[in-house]
Amino acid sequence: MAAASKNARAGSAKQKFFCSCGGEIKMKTLFEGGKLKNMAECEKCKRTERRPSDFK
Ligand SMILES: [Zn+2]
């Protein structure tokens, strides 16, 4: 809980993306077909897209 407010204005090291529902997009790694695959998932509505930019 304390860590969340500490990172609120952490700068530009990581770009944040937001879903159209207002939820924050989190990157996650899936193991699929013998390969590691990055997916972007909205933490609020659980929508998944291949890239964070696909949520717009
Ligand atoms: Zn969403």
N, CA, C, O and the ligand as a Tripos MOL2 file, in Angstrom:
@<TRIPOS>MOLECULE
protein
  225   223    57     0     0
PROTEIN
NO_CHARGES

@<TRIPOS>ATOM
      1 N           0.8300   -1.2020    0.0000 N.3       1 MET1
      2 CA          0.0000    0.0000    0.0000 C.3       1 MET1
      3 C           0.8600    1.2470    0.0000 C.2       1 MET1
      4 O           0.5810    2.1980   -0.7290 O.2       1 MET1
      5 N           1.8900    1.2480    0.8020 N.am      2 ALA2
      6 CA          2.7840    2.4000    0.8530 C.3       2 ALA2
      7 C           3.5460    2.5520   -0.4470 C.2       2 ALA2
      8 O           3.8250    3.6710   -0.8780 O.2       2 ALA2
      9 N           3.8800    1.4460   -1.0700 N.am      3 ALA3
     10 CA          4.6680    1.4790   -2.2980 C.3       3 ALA3
     11 C           3.9040    2.1270   -3.4510 C.2       3 ALA3
     12 O           4.5070    2.7490   -4.3250 O.2       3 ALA3
     13 N           2.5950    1.9830   -3.4530 N.am      4 ALA4
     14 CA          1.8000    2.5150   -4.5540 C.3       4 ALA4
     15 C           1.8930    4.0350   -4.6210 C.2       4 ALA4
     16 O           2.0850    4.5940   -5.7010 O.2       4 ALA4
     17 N           1.7600    4.7000   -3.5000 N.am      5 SER5
     18 CA          1.8030    6.1540   -3.5030 C.3       5 SER5
     19 C           3.2240    6.6590   -3.7550 C.2       5 SER5
     20 O           3.4220    7.7380   -4.3120 O.2       5 SER5
     21 N           4.1910    5.8740   -3.3430 N.am      6 LYS6
     22 CA          5.5920    6.2440   -3.5340 C.3       6 LYS6
     23 C           5.9390    6.3010   -5.0220 C.2       6 LYS6
     24 O           6.7470    7.1280   -5.4440 O.2       6 LYS6
     25 N           5.3310    5.4270   -5.8090 N.am      7 ASN7
     26 CA          5.6260    5.3580   -7.2390 C.3       7 ASN7
     27 C           4.6860    6.2030   -8.0970 C.2       7 ASN7
     28 O           4.7430    6.1440   -9.3250 O.2       7 ASN7
     29 N           3.8430    6.9700   -7.4680 N.am      8 ALA8
     30 CA          2.8340    7.7110   -8.2230 C.3       8 ALA8
     31 C           3.4510    8.6510   -9.2500 C.2       8 ALA8
     32 O           2.9240    8.8000  -10.3530 O.2       8 ALA8
     33 N           4.5610    9.2820   -8.8940 N.am      9 ARG9
     34 CA          5.2050   10.1950   -9.8380 C.3       9 ARG9
     35 C           6.6520    9.7720  -10.0030 C.2       9 ARG9
     36 O           7.5680   10.5470   -9.7300 O.2       9 ARG9
     37 N           6.8530    8.5680  -10.4410 N.am     10 ALA10
     38 CA          8.2020    8.0070  -10.4820 C.3      10 ALA10
     39 C           9.0190    8.5020  -11.6710 C.2      10 ALA10
     40 O          10.2240    8.2560  -11.7290 O.2      10 ALA10
     41 N           8.3890    9.1920  -12.6180 N.am     11 GLY11
     42 CA          9.1470    9.6920  -13.7450 C.3      11 GLY11
     43 C           8.8220    8.9750  -15.0280 C.2      11 GLY11
     44 O           7.7360    8.4130  -15.1630 O.2      11 GLY11
     45 N           9.7290    8.9810  -15.9640 N.am     12 SER12
     46 CA          9.4200    8.4930  -17.3050 C.3      12 SER12
     47 C          10.1080    7.1760  -17.6350 C.2      12 SER12
     48 O          10.1720    6.7960  -18.8040 O.2      12 SER12
     49 N          10.6140    6.4840  -16.6510 N.am     13 ALA13
     50 CA         11.3170    5.2260  -16.9170 C.3      13 ALA13
     51 C          10.3760    4.1940  -17.5300 C.2      13 ALA13
     52 O          10.7400    3.4860  -18.4690 O.2      13 ALA13
     53 N           9.1790    4.1190  -16.9940 N.am     14 LYS14
     54 CA          8.1980    3.1770  -17.5260 C.3      14 LYS14
     55 C           6.9750    3.9350  -18.0250 C.2      14 LYS14
     56 O           6.4380    4.8100  -17.3460 O.2      14 LYS14
     57 N           6.5590    3.5770  -19.2090 N.am     15 GLN15
     58 CA          5.3660    4.2050  -19.7500 C.3      15 GLN15
     59 C           4.1410    3.4520  -19.2790 C.2      15 GLN15
     60 O           4.1190    2.2220  -19.2670 O.2      15 GLN15
     61 N           3.1280    4.1980  -18.8950 N.am     16 LYS16
     62 CA          1.9000    3.5620  -18.4430 C.3      16 LYS16
     63 C           0.8360    3.6290  -19.5140 C.2      16 LYS16
     64 O           0.7310    4.5990  -20.2640 O.2      16 LYS16
     65 N           0.0560    2.5740  -19.5640 N.am     17 PHE17
     66 CA         -1.0470    2.5380  -20.5140 C.3      17 PHE17
     67 C          -2.3270    2.2760  -19.7470 C.2      17 PHE17
     68 O          -2.3310    1.6120  -18.7110 O.2      17 PHE17
     69 N          -3.4130    2.8140  -20.2820 N.am     18 PHE18
     70 CA         -4.7000    2.6210  -19.6300 C.3      18 PHE18
     71 C          -5.7360    2.1280  -20.6300 C.2      18 PHE18
     72 O          -5.7870    2.5680  -21.7790 O.2      18 PHE18
     73 N          -6.5460    1.2150  -20.1600 N.am     19 CYS19
     74 CA         -7.6300    0.6600  -20.9490 C.3      19 CYS19
     75 C          -8.7420    1.6990  -21.1150 C.2      19 CYS19
     76 O          -8.7770    2.6990  -20.3980 O.2      19 CYS19
     77 N          -9.6310    1.4580  -22.0470 N.am     20 SER20
     78 CA        -10.7630    2.3620  -22.2370 C.3      20 SER20
     79 C         -11.7200    2.3310  -21.0440 C.2      20 SER20
     80 O         -12.5290    3.2440  -20.8780 O.2      20 SER20
     81 N         -11.6360    1.2970  -20.2180 N.am     21 CYS21
     82 CA        -12.4650    1.2200  -19.0130 C.3      21 CYS21
     83 C         -11.8540    2.0180  -17.8700 C.2      21 CYS21
     84 O         -12.4910    2.1930  -16.8310 O.2      21 CYS21
     85 N         -10.6450    2.4990  -18.0440 N.am     22 GLY22
     86 CA         -9.9850    3.2830  -16.9950 C.3      22 GLY22
     87 C          -8.9940    2.4660  -16.1850 C.2      22 GLY22
     88 O          -8.2610    3.0230  -15.3680 O.2      22 GLY22
     89 N          -8.9570    1.1630  -16.3940 N.am     23 GLY23
     90 CA         -8.0270    0.3060  -15.6670 C.3      23 GLY23
     91 C          -6.6170    0.4370  -16.2070 C.2      23 GLY23
     92 O          -6.4100    0.8120  -17.3620 O.2      23 GLY23
     93 N          -5.6610    0.1260  -15.3660 N.am     24 GLU24
     94 CA         -4.2750    0.1970  -15.7930 C.3      24 GLU24
     95 C          -3.8580   -1.0710  -16.5200 C.2      24 GLU24
     96 O          -4.2370   -2.1720  -16.1200 O.2      24 GLU24
     97 N          -3.0820   -0.9220  -17.5840 N.am     25 ILE25
     98 CA         -2.6030   -2.0730  -18.3350 C.3      25 ILE25
     99 C          -1.3300   -2.6130  -17.6880 C.2      25 ILE25
    100 O          -0.3820   -1.8710  -17.4290 O.2      25 ILE25
    101 N          -1.3290   -3.9030  -17.4370 N.am     26 LYS26
    102 CA         -0.1510   -4.5620  -16.8840 C.3      26 LYS26
    103 C           0.4040   -5.5500  -17.9020 C.2      26 LYS26
    104 O          -0.3390   -6.2740  -18.5650 O.2      26 LYS26
    105 N           1.7130   -5.5610  -18.0080 N.am     27 MET27
    106 CA          2.3310   -6.5420  -18.8990 C.3      27 MET27
    107 C           2.4860   -7.8530  -18.1490 C.2      27 MET27
    108 O           2.8460   -7.8790  -16.9720 O.2      27 MET27
    109 N           2.2050   -8.9390  -18.8550 N.am     28 LYS28
    110 CA          2.4110  -10.2410  -18.2380 C.3      28 LYS28
    111 C           3.0060  -11.1840  -19.2660 C.2      28 LYS28
    112 O           2.8360  -11.0020  -20.4710 O.2      28 LYS28
    113 N           3.6950  -12.1760  -18.7800 N.am     29 THR29
    114 CA          4.3570  -13.1220  -19.6600 C.3      29 THR29
    115 C           3.6410  -14.4660  -19.5930 C.2      29 THR29
    116 O           3.4320  -15.0220  -18.5150 O.2      29 THR29
    117 N           3.2750  -14.9710  -20.7530 N.am     30 LEU30
    118 CA          2.6250  -16.2730  -20.8210 C.3      30 LEU30
    119 C           3.5670  -17.2700  -21.4720 C.2      30 LEU30
    120 O           4.4230  -16.9060  -22.2780 O.2      30 LEU30
    121 N           3.3960  -18.5250  -21.1120 N.am     31 PHE31
    122 CA          4.1620  -19.5930  -21.7450 C.3      31 PHE31
    123 C           3.2060  -20.3420  -22.6520 C.2      31 PHE31
    124 O           2.3450  -21.0900  -22.1890 O.2      31 PHE31
    125 N           3.3660  -20.1340  -23.9450 N.am     32 GLU32
    126 CA          2.3900  -20.6790  -24.8710 C.3      32 GLU32
    127 C           3.0940  -21.3010  -26.0710 C.2      32 GLU32
    128 O           3.9290  -20.6590  -26.7080 O.2      32 GLU32
    129 N           2.7580  -22.5390  -26.3750 N.am     33 GLY33
    130 CA          3.3430  -23.2200  -27.5300 C.3      33 GLY33
    131 C           4.8510  -23.3620  -27.4320 C.2      33 GLY33
    132 O           5.5510  -23.3540  -28.4450 O.2      33 GLY33
    133 N           5.3480  -23.4940  -26.2120 N.am     34 GLY34
    134 CA          6.7850  -23.6530  -26.0190 C.3      34 GLY34
    135 C           7.5650  -22.3610  -26.0780 C.2      34 GLY34
    136 O           8.7960  -22.3720  -26.0340 O.2      34 GLY34
    137 N           6.8530  -21.2350  -26.1800 N.am     35 LYS35
    138 CA          7.5340  -19.9410  -26.2590 C.3      35 LYS35
    139 C           6.9930  -18.9900  -25.2090 C.2      35 LYS35
    140 O           5.8190  -19.0440  -24.8430 O.2      35 LYS35
    141 N           7.8570  -18.1290  -24.7390 N.am     36 LEU36
    142 CA          7.4110  -17.0660  -23.8490 C.3      36 LEU36
    143 C           6.7910  -15.9540  -24.6800 C.2      36 LEU36
    144 O           7.3120  -15.5640  -25.7250 O.2      36 LEU36
    145 N           5.6960  -15.4690  -24.1980 N.am     37 LYS37
    146 CA          4.9290  -14.5010  -24.9670 C.3      37 LYS37
    147 C           4.4690  -13.3870  -24.0500 C.2      37 LYS37
    148 O           3.9230  -13.6400  -22.9770 O.2      37 LYS37
    149 N           4.6890  -12.1670  -24.4690 N.am     38 ASN38
    150 CA          4.2300  -11.0370  -23.6640 C.3      38 ASN38
    151 C           2.8020  -10.6520  -24.0330 C.2      38 ASN38
    152 O           2.4430  -10.5340  -25.2040 O.2      38 ASN38
    153 N           2.0170  -10.4650  -22.9990 N.am     39 MET39
    154 CA          0.6430  -10.0210  -23.1940 C.3      39 MET39
    155 C           0.4000   -8.7960  -22.3360 C.2      39 MET39
    156 O           1.0210   -8.6140  -21.2890 O.2      39 MET39
    157 N          -0.5080   -7.9660  -22.7950 N.am     40 ALA40
    158 CA         -0.9240   -6.8230  -21.9900 C.3      40 ALA40
    159 C          -2.3280   -7.1010  -21.4840 C.2      40 ALA40
    160 O          -3.2130   -7.4870  -22.2490 O.2      40 ALA40
    161 N          -2.5230   -6.9010  -20.1910 N.am     41 GLU41
    162 CA         -3.8310   -7.1750  -19.6080 C.3      41 GLU41
    163 C          -4.3120   -6.0100  -18.7770 C.2      41 GLU41
    164 O          -3.5540   -5.4380  -17.9940 O.2      41 GLU41
    165 N          -5.5720   -5.6600  -18.9460 N.am     42 CYS42
    166 CA         -6.1800   -4.6340  -18.1030 C.3      42 CYS42
    167 C          -6.4600   -5.2540  -16.7410 C.2      42 CYS42
    168 O          -7.1030   -6.2990  -16.6450 O.2      42 CYS42
    169 N          -5.9730   -4.6020  -15.6890 N.am     43 GLU43
    170 CA         -6.1710   -5.1830  -14.3550 C.3      43 GLU43
    171 C          -7.5990   -4.9880  -13.8540 C.2      43 GLU43
    172 O          -7.9930   -5.5820  -12.8510 O.2      43 GLU43
    173 N          -8.3610   -4.1700  -14.5390 N.am     44 LYS44
    174 CA         -9.7250   -3.9030  -14.0830 C.3      44 LYS44
    175 C         -10.7470   -4.8130  -14.7720 C.2      44 LYS44
    176 O         -11.5210   -5.4900  -14.0960 O.2      44 LYS44
    177 N         -10.7580   -4.8380  -16.1090 N.am     45 CYS45
    178 CA        -11.7600   -5.6250  -16.8250 C.3      45 CYS45
    179 C         -11.1870   -6.9320  -17.3740 C.2      45 CYS45
    180 O         -11.9120   -7.7360  -17.9600 O.2      45 CYS45
    181 N          -9.8710   -7.1420  -17.1780 N.am     46 LYS46
    182 CA         -9.2010   -8.3870  -17.5690 C.3      46 LYS46
    183 C          -9.1380   -8.5950  -19.0840 C.2      46 LYS46
    184 O          -8.8920   -9.7060  -19.5530 O.2      46 LYS46
    185 N          -9.3560   -7.5500  -19.8220 N.am     47 ARG47
    186 CA         -9.2040   -7.6390  -21.2700 C.3      47 ARG47
    187 C          -7.7270   -7.8110  -21.6010 C.2      47 ARG47
    188 O          -6.8700   -7.1820  -20.9800 O.2      47 ARG47
    189 N          -7.4350   -8.6520  -22.5660 N.am     48 THR48
    190 CA         -6.0500   -8.8570  -22.9560 C.3      48 THR48
    191 C          -5.8390   -8.5070  -24.4280 C.2      48 THR48
    192 O          -6.6860   -8.7760  -25.2800 O.2      48 THR48
    193 N          -4.7010   -7.9070  -24.6950 N.am     49 GLU49
    194 CA         -4.3160   -7.5890  -26.0620 C.3      49 GLU49
    195 C          -2.8390   -7.9250  -26.2110 C.2      49 GLU49
    196 O          -2.1250   -8.1100  -25.2250 O.2      49 GLU49
    197 N          -2.4040   -7.9980  -27.4360 N.am     50 ARG50
    198 CA         -1.0000   -8.3490  -27.6630 C.3      50 ARG50
    199 C          -0.0740   -7.2250  -27.2640 C.2      50 ARG50
    200 O           1.0330   -7.4620  -26.7810 O.2      50 ARG50
    201 N          -0.5270   -5.9960  -27.4670 N.am     51 ARG51
    202 CA          0.2970   -4.8520  -27.1050 C.3      51 ARG51
    203 C          -0.5290   -3.8320  -26.3480 C.2      51 ARG51
    204 O          -1.7280   -3.7080  -26.5950 O.2      51 ARG51
    205 N           0.0870   -3.0940  -25.4270 N.am     52 PRO52
    206 CA         -0.6440   -2.0860  -24.6620 C.3      52 PRO52
    207 C          -1.3300   -1.0620  -25.5560 C.2      52 PRO52
    208 O          -2.4040   -0.5620  -25.2200 O.2      52 PRO52
    209 N          -0.7210   -0.7520  -26.6820 N.am     53 SER53
    210 CA         -1.2940    0.2640  -27.5680 C.3      53 SER53
    211 C          -2.5880   -0.2150  -28.2400 C.2      53 SER53
    212 O          -3.3390    0.5980  -28.7790 O.2      53 SER53
    213 N          -2.8500   -1.5000  -28.2130 N.am     54 ASP54
    214 CA         -4.0660   -2.0310  -28.8230 C.3      54 ASP54
    215 C          -5.3220   -1.7220  -28.0150 C.2      54 ASP54
    216 O          -6.4350   -1.9350  -28.4960 O.2      54 ASP54
    217 N          -5.1570   -1.2290  -26.8140 N.am     55 PHE55
    218 CA         -6.3260   -0.9260  -25.9880 C.3      55 PHE55
    219 C          -7.0150    0.3620  -26.3800 C.2      55 PHE55
    220 O          -8.1540    0.6030  -25.9810 O.2      55 PHE55
    221 N          -6.3480    1.1830  -27.1470 N.am     56 LYS56
    222 CA         -6.9140    2.4940  -27.4680 C.3      56 LYS56
    223 C          -7.9200    2.4340  -28.6180 C.2      56 LYS56
    224 O          -8.4810    3.4600  -29.0020 O.2      56 LYS56
    225 ZN        -10.2160   -2.4860  -19.0160 Zn       57 ZN57
@<TRIPOS>BOND
     1     1     2 1
     2     2     3 1
     3     3     4 2
     4     3     5 am
     5     5     6 1
     6     6     7 1
     7     7     8 2
     8     7     9 am
     9     9    10 1
    10    10    11 1
    11    11    12 2
    12    11    13 am
    13    13    14 1
    14    14    15 1
    15    15    16 2
    16    15    17 am
    17    17    18 1
    18    18    19 1
    19    19    20 2
    20    19    21 am
    21    21    22 1
    22    22    23 1
    23    23    24 2
    24    23    25 am
    25    25    26 1
    26    26    27 1
    27    27    28 2
    28    27    29 am
    29    29    30 1
    30    30    31 1
    31    31    32 2
    32    31    33 am
    33    33    34 1
    34    34    35 1
    35    35    36 2
    36    35    37 am
    37    37    38 1
    38    38    39 1
    39    39    40 2
    40    39    41 am
    41    41    42 1
    42    42    43 1
    43    43    44 2
    44    43    45 am
    45    45    46 1
    46    46    47 1
    47    47    48 2
    48    47    49 am
    49    49    50 1
    50    50    51 1
    51    51    52 2
    52    51    53 am
    53    53    54 1
    54    54    55 1
    55    55    56 2
    56    55    57 am
    57    57    58 1
    58    58    59 1
    59    59    60 2
    60    59    61 am
    61    61    62 1
    62    62    63 1
    63    63    64 2
    64    63    65 am
    65    65    66 1
    66    66    67 1
    67    67    68 2
    68    67    69 am
    69    69    70 1
    70    70    71 1
    71    71    72 2
    72    71    73 am
    73    73    74 1
    74    74    75 1
    75    75    76 2
    76    75    77 am
    77    77    78 1
    78    78    79 1
    79    79    80 2
    80    79    81 am
    81    81    82 1
    82    82    83 1
    83    83    84 2
    84    83    85 am
    85    85    86 1
    86    86    87 1
    87    87    88 2
    88    87    89 am
    89    89    90 1
    90    90    91 1
    91    91    92 2
    92    91    93 am
    93    93    94 1
    94    94    95 1
    95    95    96 2
    96    95    97 am
    97    97    98 1
    98    98    99 1
    99    99   100 2
   100    99   101 am
   101   101   102 1
   102   102   103 1
   103   103   104 2
   104   103   105 am
   105   105   106 1
   106   106   107 1
   107   107   108 2
   108   107   109 am
   109   109   110 1
   110   110   111 1
   111   111   112 2
   112   111   113 am
   113   113   114 1
   114   114   115 1
   115   115   116 2
   116   115   117 am
   117   117   118 1
   118   118   119 1
   119   119   120 2
   120   119   121 am
   121   121   122 1
   122   122   123 1
   123   123   124 2
   124   123   125 am
   125   125   126 1
   126   126   127 1
   127   127   128 2
   128   127   129 am
   129   129   130 1
   130   130   131 1
   131   131   132 2
   132   131   133 am
   133   133   134 1
   134   134   135 1
   135   135   136 2
   136   135   137 am
   137   137   138 1
   138   138   139 1
   139   139   140 2
   140   139   141 am
   141   141   142 1
   142   142   143 1
   143   143   144 2
   144   143   145 am
   145   145   146 1
   146   146   147 1
   147   147   148 2
   148   147   149 am
   149   149   150 1
   150   150   151 1
   151   151   152 2
   152   151   153 am
   153   153   154 1
   154   154   155 1
   155   155   156 2
   156   155   157 am
   157   157   158 1
   158   158   159 1
   159   159   160 2
   160   159   161 am
   161   161   162 1
   162   162   163 1
   163   163   164 2
   164   163   165 am
   165   165   166 1
   166   166   167 1
   167   167   168 2
   168   167   169 am
   169   169   170 1
   170   170   171 1
   171   171   172 2
   172   171   173 am
   173   173   174 1
   174   174   175 1
   175   175   176 2
   176   175   177 am
   177   177   178 1
   178   178   179 1
   179   179   180 2
   180   179   181 am
   181   181   182 1
   182   182   183 1
   183   183   184 2
   184   183   185 am
   185   185   186 1
   186   186   187 1
   187   187   188 2
   188   187   189 am
   189   189   190 1
   190   190   191 1
   191   191   192 2
   192   191   193 am
   193   193   194 1
   194   194   195 1
   195   195   196 2
   196   195   197 am
   197   197   198 1
   198   198   199 1
   199   199   200 2
   200   199   201 am
   201   201   202 1
   202   202   203 1
   203   203   204 2
   204   203   205 am
   205   205   206 1
   206   206   207 1
   207   207   208 2
   208   207   209 am
   209   209   210 1
   210   210   211 1
   211   211   212 2
   212   211   213 am
   213   213   214 1
   214   214   215 1
   215   215   216 2
   216   215   217 am
   217   217   218 1
   218   218   219 1
   219   219   220 2
   220   219   221 am
   221   221   222 1
   222   222   223 1
   223   223   224 2
@<TRIPOS>SUBSTRUCTURE
     1 MET1         2 RESIDUE 1 A MET
     2 ALA2         6 RESIDUE 1 A ALA
     3 ALA3        10 RESIDUE 1 A ALA
     4 ALA4        14 RESIDUE 1 A ALA
     5 SER5        18 RESIDUE 1 A SER
     6 LYS6        22 RESIDUE 1 A LYS
     7 ASN7        26 RESIDUE 1 A ASN
     8 ALA8        30 RESIDUE 1 A ALA
     9 ARG9        34 RESIDUE 1 A ARG
    10 ALA10       38 RESIDUE 1 A ALA
    11 GLY11       42 RESIDUE 1 A GLY
    12 SER12       46 RESIDUE 1 A SER
    13 ALA13       50 RESIDUE 1 A ALA
    14 LYS14       54 RESIDUE 1 A LYS
    15 GLN15       58 RESIDUE 1 A GLN
    16 LYS16       62 RESIDUE 1 A LYS
    17 PHE17       66 RESIDUE 1 A PHE
    18 PHE18       70 RESIDUE 1 A PHE
    19 CYS19       74 RESIDUE 1 A CYS
    20 SER20       78 RESIDUE 1 A SER
    21 CYS21       82 RESIDUE 1 A CYS
    22 GLY22       86 RESIDUE 1 A GLY
    23 GLY23       90 RESIDUE 1 A GLY
    24 GLU24       94 RESIDUE 1 A GLU
    25 ILE25       98 RESIDUE 1 A ILE
    26 LYS26      102 RESIDUE 1 A LYS
    27 MET27      106 RESIDUE 1 A MET
    28 LYS28      110 RESIDUE 1 A LYS
    29 THR29      114 RESIDUE 1 A THR
    30 LEU30      118 RESIDUE 1 A LEU
    31 PHE31      122 RESIDUE 1 A PHE
    32 GLU32      126 RESIDUE 1 A GLU
    33 GLY33      130 RESIDUE 1 A GLY
    34 GLY34      134 RESIDUE 1 A GLY
    35 LYS35      138 RESIDUE 1 A LYS
    36 LEU36      142 RESIDUE 1 A LEU
    37 LYS37      146 RESIDUE 1 A LYS
    38 ASN38      150 RESIDUE 1 A ASN
    39 MET39      154 RESIDUE 1 A MET
    40 ALA40      158 RESIDUE 1 A ALA
    41 GLU41      162 RESIDUE 1 A GLU
    42 CYS42      166 RESIDUE 1 A CYS
    43 GLU43      170 RESIDUE 1 A GLU
    44 LYS44      174 RESIDUE 1 A LYS
    45 CYS45      178 RESIDUE 1 A CYS
    46 LYS46      182 RESIDUE 1 A LYS
    47 ARG47      186 RESIDUE 1 A ARG
    48 THR48      190 RESIDUE 1 A THR
    49 GLU49      194 RESIDUE 1 A GLU
    50 ARG50      198 RESIDUE 1 A ARG
    51 ARG51      202 RESIDUE 1 A ARG
    52 PRO52      206 RESIDUE 1 A PRO
    53 SER53      210 RESIDUE 1 A SER
    54 ASP54      214 RESIDUE 1 A ASP
    55 PHE55      218 RESIDUE 1 A PHE
    56 LYS56      222 RESIDUE 1 A LYS
    57 ZN57       225 GROUP 0 **** ****
